[in-house]
Amino acid sequence: MRTITLKPGELLDASMLTREGVLPADITAAAQQIIDTVRAEGDAAVRRYCREFDGVELESFRLPQEQIDAALEGLDPAFLAALEKAAAQIRDFHEREVQQSWFTTRADGTMLGVKVTPVAAAGIYVPGGRAQYPSTVLMNAVPAKVAGVERVVMVTPPQRDVAPGACPISPYTLAAAKVGGVDEIYTVGGAQAVAALAYGTESIPRVEKITGPGNAYVAAAKRLVSGDVGIDMVAGPSEVCVLADATAKPAVVAADLMAQAEHDPLAACYLVTCDAAFAQEVERALSLLLPASPREDITRTSLDDQGTIVIAPDMPTAVAAVNTIAPEHLELHCADALGLLGTIRNAGAIFVGAWSSEPLGDYVAGPNHTLPTGGTAMFSNPLSVEDFVKKSSVICYTPEGLLADAPATQRLAQAEGLWAHALSAALRRRVLECGEGAVATDSLAQADLTAIAWPGDDAATVTGGARQDG
């Protein structure tokens, strides 16, 4: 891990970090070509890409329902217990996020509000192939179902070398899909899966929202289809930042850093502390723990290439460094961790205190583990129920409300030079002020339409509204 030592009065600058921040142009171009081909050729293109990238020949992409129904049979009881506990706690957390439609009525009877509606269909991408990520299934499917999404579709790459007739995805992933309430499963991965979800093919109906992590090609594809379909975020490699003081145990902090580093050689790990001697002890603990890891090569590469230690002169500077990093996961491994919570502005998930191991949040705590990466926690949120709903403003005026707001509307429209905007409100106002005959076509043919649209109301009328004649 490289070390940045801040002098008194010096703050960590984002330029000191090694983040690239954008997807490579060649990956984006490749993803675009795949998307264009899937849009043009449908199933045939998806089938060809499955053969080319995943090494499998698929006639049907959809997993038979009987395999989903049998997903829990023969599983290790301890794994199933862990899966069901995680699902229950994730569900309980996300049920607290549910928002209701709301309406309010002004004194003049005008009704305003928000109508909350779940998307009809959501697609969740789950990495697969040689790996299995049942936790990712739960973290995406459960909030979608809590939100009220009727059709939750999972796409995941098929595993190679599967016996004929056998299920082509991990039994752990399949079990999580069953427990999480997934409705359809398609054994398709990569940018081609994202394209199929976004635009539909002969056998994969399109969805309205796509969520879930994936490799760079999946991330690029999600970015490219965004706008034609909703996405959660463009996620990069996983990252953790540990803010630790001398009360922390070096070996525990080392294990926490390794827990992120073992995900990916590109995973980023940050240690921020005011104690240089403590940082050295963490590095010594890493040298002890790394050789015992079954994923030593990946973990070591991540720590060597992407790991950063920041030595700050004082705690306010250390906290400022954390806010500059804006990490996906933040551990406050300090004596006054709860007291520091209010100073943290930028973090996807905050783990407060020595007992709050970040992997607890990955699996069973309840809050979502799909989090903003690469510093985007400065402006982005964790995946939530809100990602699976859409909101519609509701505006219902009464005649009294129209008269109250029409003059201000007309004056603002006049300032913008939008005559028909003003006329739309003005004709309704004219009905109330002069009667329905005043907006008859023959009547308007004899009227000064500009004076109707832009009547030159005084400030008192604009503020207090117009009055109905009679």
C-alpha positions in Angstrom: 0.0 0.0 0.0 1.3 3.4 -0.8 1.3 6.1 1.9 0.2 9.7 1.7 1.4 11.8 4.7 -0.5 15.1 5.1 1.3 18.0 6.7 -0.4 20.3 9.2 -2.9 22.4 7.3 -2.8 20.2 4.2 -5.9 18.5 3.0 -6.2 15.4 0.9 -7.0 16.3 -2.7 -8.9 14.1 -5.1 -6.0 14.3 -7.5 -3.8 12.4 -5.0 -6.0 9.3 -5.5 -5.5 6.8 -8.3 -9.1 6.5 -9.5 -9.6 6.5 -13.3 -13.2 7.6 -13.0 -14.3 6.5 -16.6 -14.8 3.3 -18.5 -12.1 2.6 -21.1 -13.1 3.7 -24.6 -12.4 0.3 -26.1 -14.8 -1.4 -23.6 -17.5 1.2 -24.2 -17.1 0.7 -28.0 -17.3 -3.1 -27.6 -20.4 -2.8 -25.4 -22.1 -0.5 -27.9 -21.5 -2.9 -30.8 -23.0 -5.8 -28.7 -26.0 -3.6 -27.9 -26.6 -2.6 -31.5 -26.3 -6.2 -32.7 -28.7 -7.5 -30.1 -31.2 -4.8 -31.0 -31.0 -5.7 -34.6 -30.8 -9.5 -34.4 -32.5 -10.4 -31.1 -32.2 -14.0 -29.8 -29.8 -15.0 -32.6 -27.2 -12.4 -31.4 -27.7 -13.3 -27.8 -27.2 -17.0 -28.6 -24.0 -16.2 -30.6 -22.5 -14.1 -27.8 -23.3 -16.8 -25.2 -21.3 -19.2 -27.4 -18.5 -16.7 -28.0 -18.1 -15.3 -24.5 -19.5 -18.0 -22.1 -18.6 -21.1 -24.1 -22.1 -22.5 -24.0 -24.7 -23.4 -26.6 -28.2 -22.4 -25.5 -31.4 -23.2 -27.3 -33.6 -21.7 -24.6 -32.4 -18.8 -22.4 -35.2 -19.1 -19.8 -34.6 -21.4 -16.9 -37.6 -23.9 -16.5 -40.0 -23.0 -13.7 -39.6 -26.5 -12.3 -35.9 -25.9 -11.6 -36.8 -22.7 -9.7 -39.5 -24.5 -7.8 -37.0 -27.2 -6.7 -34.2 -24.7 -5.9 -34.3 -25.4 -2.1 -34.2 -29.1 -2.3 -31.1 -30.9 -1.0 -29.4 -27.7 0.2 -27.1 -27.6 3.2 -29.5 -26.6 6.1 -27.0 -24.1 7.5 -26.7 -22.3 4.2 -30.5 -22.2 3.8 -30.9 -20.9 7.3 -28.3 -18.1 6.6 -30.1 -17.3 3.3 -33.5 -17.0 4.9 -32.2 -14.9 7.8 -30.5 -12.6 5.4 -33.6 -12.3 3.3 -35.8 -11.6 6.3 -33.5 -8.8 7.6 -33.1 -7.3 4.2 -36.9 -7.3 3.7 -37.5 -5.8 7.1 -35.0 -2.9 6.4 -36.4 -2.1 3.0 -40.1 -2.2 4.1 -39.2 0.8 6.2 -38.3 2.7 3.0 -41.7 2.3 1.4 -43.3 5.6 0.6 -47.1 6.1 0.2 -48.8 8.4 -2.3 -49.8 11.6 -0.6 -52.2 14.4 -1.4 -52.9 17.8 0.2 -55.7 20.3 -0.3 -55.4 24.1 -0.3 -58.0 26.3 1.2 -59.4 27.0 -2.3 -59.9 23.3 -2.9 -57.0 22.7 -5.2 -55.6 19.3 -4.7 -51.8 18.6 -5.1 -49.9 15.4 -4.4 -47.6 12.6 -5.5 -48.7 9.2 -6.8 -46.2 6.5 -6.2 -46.2 3.5 -8.6 -43.9 0.6 -8.9 -42.3 -0.2 -12.2 -44.0 -3.1 -13.9 -40.8 -5.1 -14.6 -37.3 -4.9 -13.2 -34.2 -6.8 -14.4 -31.5 -7.7 -12.0 -28.0 -8.6 -13.2 -26.2 -11.2 -11.1 -22.5 -12.0 -11.9 -22.0 -15.7 -12.5 -20.0 -18.0 -14.6 -17.4 -19.5 -12.2 -18.6 -17.6 -9.2 -21.8 -17.4 -7.2 -23.4 -14.4 -5.5 -26.6 -15.3 -3.7 -26.2 -12.1 -1.6 -26.4 -10.0 -4.8 -29.7 -11.7 -5.7 -31.3 -10.9 -2.4 -30.0 -7.3 -2.4 -31.7 -6.6 -5.7 -34.7 -8.8 -5.8 -36.0 -8.2 -2.2 -36.4 -4.4 -2.5 -37.9 -4.8 -5.9 -40.6 -7.1 -4.5 -41.1 -4.9 -1.4 -41.7 -2.0 -3.8 -44.4 -4.0 -5.5 -42.7 -4.9 -8.8 -44.8 -7.6 -10.4 -42.2 -9.1 -12.7 -38.6 -9.4 -11.4 -36.3 -10.9 -14.0 -32.8 -12.2 -13.2 -30.1 -12.6 -15.8 -26.9 -14.4 -15.0 -24.2 -16.0 -17.0 -24.4 -19.8 -17.4 -21.8 -22.0 -15.9 -19.6 -24.0 -18.2 -19.2 -27.7 -18.3 -22.7 -28.4 -17.0 -24.1 -31.9 -17.6 -27.0 -32.1 -20.2 -30.3 -31.3 -18.5 -28.6 -29.9 -15.3 -29.2 -26.4 -14.0 -26.6 -24.1 -15.6 -26.4 -21.7 -12.7 -25.1 -22.1 -9.2 -27.5 -23.8 -6.8 -26.7 -21.1 -4.2 -27.7 -18.4 -6.7 -30.8 -20.3 -7.7 -31.8 -20.7 -4.1 -31.5 -17.0 -3.5 -33.6 -16.3 -6.5 -36.3 -18.6 -5.1 -36.1 -17.0 -1.6 -35.9 -13.5 -3.0 -39.1 -13.9 -5.1 -37.5 -13.7 -8.6 -40.2 -14.5 -11.2 -38.1 -15.3 -14.3 -34.4 -16.4 -14.8 -32.5 -16.2 -18.0 -29.1 -17.8 -18.3 -27.5 -14.9 -20.2 -24.7 -12.6 -19.0 -22.6 -9.7 -20.2 -23.5 -6.7 -22.3 -25.8 -8.9 -24.3 -28.0 -9.5 -21.3 -28.2 -5.8 -20.5 -29.2 -5.2 -24.1 -31.8 -7.9 -24.1 -33.3 -6.5 -20.9 -33.3 -3.0 -22.2 -34.8 -3.6 -25.6 -36.3 -7.1 -25.5 -35.7 -10.0 -27.9 -38.1 -12.7 -29.2 -37.8 -14.7 -25.9 -36.7 -12.0 -23.4 -39.3 -9.3 -22.8 -37.9 -5.9 -22.0 -38.0 -4.4 -18.5 -38.3 -0.8 -17.2 -35.4 -0.8 -14.8 -32.0 -2.7 -14.7 -30.0 -3.0 -11.4 -27.1 -5.0 -10.2 -23.3 -5.1 -10.5 -21.2 -6.7 -13.2 -17.8 -6.4 -15.0 -16.7 -3.4 -17.0 -18.7 -4.5 -20.1 -21.8 -4.8 -18.1 -21.2 -1.4 -16.5 -20.6 0.2 -19.9 -23.7 -1.4 -21.3 -25.8 -0.1 -18.5 -24.5 3.4 -19.1 -25.2 3.1 -22.8 -28.8 1.9 -22.4 -29.6 4.4 -19.6 -32.3 6.8 -20.9 -34.0 4.0 -22.9 -34.4 2.1 -19.6 -33.8 3.1 -16.0 -30.6 1.9 -14.2 -29.5 2.0 -10.6 -25.9 3.2 -11.1 -22.7 2.5 -13.1 -20.8 0.6 -10.4 -17.0 0.2 -10.5 -14.7 -2.0 -8.4 -15.5 -2.5 -4.8 -13.8 -0.2 -2.2 -13.5 0.3 1.5 -12.1 3.1 3.7 -11.2 2.4 7.3 -10.9 5.5 9.6 -9.0 4.1 12.6 -7.4 5.4 15.7 -4.9 3.7 18.0 -7.8 1.9 19.9 -8.3 -0.3 16.9 -6.7 -3.7 16.6 -4.3 -3.8 13.6 -5.0 -7.3 12.6 -8.8 -6.7 12.6 -8.3 -3.6 10.4 -6.0 -5.6 8.1 -8.7 -8.3 7.7 -11.3 -5.6 6.9 -9.0 -4.2 4.2 -8.5 -7.7 2.8 -12.2 -8.4 2.8 -12.5 -5.8 0.0 -9.2 -6.5 -1.7 -10.1 -10.1 -2.3 -13.1 -9.1 -4.5 -11.0 -7.9 -7.4 -7.4 -6.8 -8.3 -8.9 -3.4 -9.0 -10.7 -3.1 -5.6 -9.6 0.0 -3.7 -8.7 -0.1 0.0 -8.0 3.0 2.1 -6.7 3.3 5.6 -7.0 6.8 7.1 -5.4 7.4 10.5 -3.6 10.0 12.6 -1.1 7.4 13.9 1.8 6.4 11.7 2.9 3.7 14.1 -0.6 2.1 13.9 -0.5 2.2 10.1 2.8 0.3 10.2 1.3 -2.3 12.5 -1.6 -2.8 10.1 0.9 -3.4 7.3 2.7 -5.9 9.5 -0.6 -7.7 10.1 -1.3 -7.8 6.4 2.1 -9.5 5.8 1.0 -12.2 8.3 -2.5 -12.7 7.0 -2.0 -12.5 3.2 -0.2 -15.9 2.8 -3.1 -17.7 4.5 -5.7 -16.3 2.0 -7.0 -18.7 -0.6 -7.3 -15.6 -2.8 -3.8 -14.3 -2.0 -2.9 -13.2 -5.5 -6.0 -11.2 -6.1 -5.9 -9.7 -2.6 -2.2 -8.8 -2.8 -2.5 -7.2 -6.2 -5.4 -5.0 -5.0 -3.5 -3.9 -1.9 -0.3 -3.3 -3.8 -1.8 -1.5 -6.8 -4.9 0.2 -5.4 -4.3 0.4 -1.6 -3.6 3.8 0.0 -2.8 4.8 3.6 -3.4 8.4 4.5 -1.6 9.7 7.6 -3.4 12.8 8.8 -2.1 15.3 11.4 -5.4 15.4 13.3 -8.9 13.9 13.3 -10.6 16.8 11.5 -8.1 16.4 8.6 -8.7 12.7 8.7 -12.4 13.1 8.4 -11.9 15.6 5.6 -9.8 13.0 3.8 -12.6 10.4 4.2 -15.1 12.9 2.7 -12.8 13.5 -0.2 -12.5 9.7 -0.8 -16.3 9.3 -0.6 -15.9 5.6 -0.3 -18.4 2.9 -1.1 -18.0 1.4 2.4 -16.7 3.3 5.4 -15.7 1.9 8.7 -15.4 4.2 11.7 -13.0 2.1 13.8 -12.5 4.8 16.4 -13.1 5.3 20.2 -15.7 8.0 19.4 -17.1 6.4 16.3 -20.7 7.5 17.0 -19.6 11.0 17.7 -17.9 11.2 14.3 -20.9 10.0 12.4 -22.3 13.5 12.1 -19.1 14.7 10.4 -19.3 12.2 7.6 -20.9 13.6 4.4 -19.8 11.2 1.7 -20.1 7.4 2.0 -22.3 4.7 0.6 -22.6 2.8 3.8 -21.2 3.7 7.2 -20.1 1.0 9.7 -20.0 2.6 13.1 -17.7 1.2 15.8 -15.3 -1.7 16.3 -17.9 -4.4 16.1 -19.4 -3.3 12.8 -17.6 -5.6 10.4 -18.3 -4.5 6.8 -19.0 -8.1 5.7 -22.0 -8.1 8.0 -23.5 -5.4 5.7 -22.6 -7.4 2.7 -24.8 -10.3 3.8 -27.2 -10.0 6.6 -27.4 -6.6 8.3 -30.3 -5.5 6.1 -29.3 -2.3 4.4 -28.5 -2.8 0.7 -25.0 -3.7 -0.3 -25.4 -2.2 -3.8 -23.6 1.1 -3.2 -22.1 4.0 -5.1 -18.4 3.5 -6.0 -15.5 5.6 -7.3 -16.3 8.7 -5.3 -19.9 8.8 -6.5 -21.1 8.6 -2.9 -20.8 12.4 -3.1 -24.1 12.5 -5.0 -25.5 9.0 -5.2 -27.4 6.6 -2.9 -27.5 2.9 -2.0 -30.0 0.8 -4.0 -33.4 1.1 -2.3 -37.1 0.6 -2.8 -37.1 4.0 -4.4 -35.1 2.6 -7.3 -38.1 0.4 -8.2 -40.8 3.0 -8.1 -41.7 6.1 -10.1 -43.5 9.2 -8.9 -46.1 11.2 -10.7 -47.1 14.7 -9.6 -50.8 15.1 -9.2 -52.4 18.6 -9.8 -56.1 19.1 -9.6 -57.3 22.7 -9.6 -60.7 24.0 -8.6 -62.2 27.2 -10.2 -61.1 29.2 -7.1 -57.6 27.8 -7.4 -57.4 28.6 -11.1 -58.4 32.2 -10.4 -55.8 32.4 -7.6 -52.9 31.2 -9.7 -53.8 32.2 -13.3 -52.5 35.8 -13.1 -49.1 34.8 -11.8 -48.9 32.1 -14.5 -49.9 34.6 -17.2 -47.3 37.1 -16.1 -44.5 34.6 -16.0 -45.5 33.2 -19.4 -45.4 36.8 -20.7 -41.9 37.2 -19.3 -40.8 34.1 -21.2 -42.6 35.2 -24.4 -44.8 32.1 -24.4 -48.2 33.4 -25.5 -50.1 30.1 -25.7 -48.9 29.2 -22.2 -50.6 32.4 -20.9 -53.7 31.9 -23.1 -54.2 28.3 -21.8 -54.7 29.7 -18.3 -56.4 32.9 -19.5 -59.3 31.2 -21.3 -60.2 29.2 -18.3 -60.0 32.5 -16.3 -62.3 34.1 -18.9 -64.9 31.4 -18.5 -65.1 32.2 -14.8 -65.0 35.9 -15.2 -67.2 36.4 -18.2 -69.1 33.2 -18.7 -68.7 30.2 -21.1 -69.9 32.2 -24.1 -66.8 34.4 -23.8 -64.6 31.6 -25.0 -66.8 30.5 -27.9 -64.9 30.6 -31.2 -67.0 33.4 -32.7 -66.6 35.5 -29.5 -62.9 35.1 -29.5 -62.7 36.1 -33.2 -63.8 39.5 -32.1 -61.6 39.8 -29.1 -58.1 41.1 -28.5 -56.4 37.7 -27.8 -53.1 39.2 -26.7 -54.9 41.3 -24.1 -56.7 38.2 -22.9 -53.4 36.2 -22.7 -51.3 39.1 -21.3 -53.8 41.4 -19.5 -51.3 43.5 -17.6 -52.4 42.5 -14.1 -51.0 44.6 -11.3 -48.9 43.1 -8.5 -51.9 42.9 -6.1 -53.8 40.7 -8.6 -50.8 38.6 -9.4 -50.3 38.0 -5.6 -53.9 37.7 -4.5 -55.5 36.2 -7.6 -58.3 37.2 -9.9 -61.9 37.4 -8.8 -64.9 35.7 -10.4 -67.6 38.1 -11.7 -70.9 37.9 -10.0 
